Amino acid sequence: MDWTDFQLLYWFFKDSNKVIYLGTPDILKFTLMNSKETYYVSPEKLDIKSPKLKKFEENPEDLELSRLPKKVDCIVNYLPLSIVTSFKVMGKFLDLLNPDKRVLIKMQVPKKQAQYTEVMVHDLLPQFNISPMSYLDIEGHRYILGKKL
């Protein structure tokens, strides 16, 4: 991650009181440093301890939304799933996201499908009322920074 990527991620978490973090814990520590509360939803077990961290070590599809806050400021989607499945699972949580707040999505795309990623994302974002703000390429992975409409 270079300095520009770091600055964009820092900006993404600016003013983030409550964050829902879905999937692998790649940037979970960074998220914890830059938010007031982080709700981690993944069946992956964690050894991270923090007063800011609320763990739900279960499948995001099975989690009852009533166990989460009524409104959040950010959603981090690091689900290790195909684009369509990842968006479908994330869609369950989007009603908790305040309008004009942000979403960070890590694209899990096999190289064979990379050329179709833009088309798929272009079709999926409007269906979920997300406006793309920026695209990042960090260490061979593609990320979307979006805003809820």
N, C-alpha and C positions, 0 to 999 in steps of 0.2 A: 504494500500500500504506500503510495507516495503522498507528499504533503497535500496536494490538491484533493485527493481522495479522502484523506483524514479531515480536511476542512469541510468538505461536503457532508461527511457523516456527522461531524460535530454540529454543523448547521441543522441537519436533519433532526437531531435530538434536542435542539435548543427549545427551551420552554416546554419540555416534556415532563409532565408530572406523572402520568400513568401510561405505561407501555405494555401492550400484549406482545409477547415474543413467542412465535410459533416455530418449532423445528429444531435443527441442530444448533448447539451453543457457540457457533463460530465467533460471534461478536457480543456474546452475552455480558462479558466483563466490561466492555466498552459501554454497553447499554446501561449497566448498573451504575457506572461512574457518571453518566449523563442524564439520569432520570431520577425521579423521587421514589417511584414504585414500579417494579417490573413483574409482570405476571407471566411466568414461563410455562408454556403448555407443550409438552412433548413426552412420549413414553421413555425417552432417554434419561437415565439416572444421572444426577449431578452431585458433585462433591463441593460445589460452591456454596458458601454460607455468607449471607448478607442480610441485614435488617430490611433492605429495600426489596429483597427477592421473595416472591410468593410462588411456590412450586406446585404445579399440577402435573405430576408425572404420569400422564395418561394420554391416550390418543386424542388429538384435538377434535376429531369428529364425535367423540363420545362425551366430551365435557359439557356439563349443564351451564349455560350462559349465566344463570342466576348466581353462580359462584364467583363471578367476575364483577368488577365495578360497572355501574350503569353507563358511564362514558369514559373514554380514554383519548389520549392525545396522539398516540402513534401505534401502528401495528408493524412489527418486523416479521416478515414471512421468509423463513429459511427452511421451509418444508422440503425434504429430499424427495420430491415427487415430480411427475411430469407437469408441464405448465398448466394444462387444463385442470388436472386434479388439484394442484396447488391453489389455483384460483377458486375452485369449488369449495375447498376446505376453508380458505381464508374468508370467503364470502359469508360464512356463518357468523363471523366476528365483526363484519363491517358496520352493522347497525350500532355497535358500541362506540364507533369512531365518531368524534365530533366533526361537524362540517368544516371544511377548509383545513383539516388536520392531515397528517402525512402517513404514507405507507412506504415501506422499503421491502422490495421483493427481490430475492435471489433467484435467478433463472437457472433451473436445472435442465440443461439442454444437451442431448447427445450431439456430437459434431455433425452427424448426418442431417439433423433437423435445424442446425443453426441458421440456415438461410431462410427458414420459414418462421423463425422466432418473431421477427418484426411484424409479420402479417398476423400471426396468432395473437400477439400482445395488442396490436392495433384493434383487433376485433373484440378482445376480452375486456380491456380497460373500460370502455364505455358501458358495457353490460353491468359492470360493478360500480358504476358512477365514480370512476377514478380518472383523473386527468394526469397524464405523464408530465413531470417537471424536468427530469433529467435522466440520462442513462449513464451508468458507470461501467467501466471494464477494469476489474481489479484481479490481478493474479489469474487471468484466464477465465474468470467468471463474469457474467453480465448481470447488472443490477438495475432496477428501475426505482427511481424516487418519484412517488406520485402523491397527489392530493385528492382527498374525497370532495366530490362536488356537492 
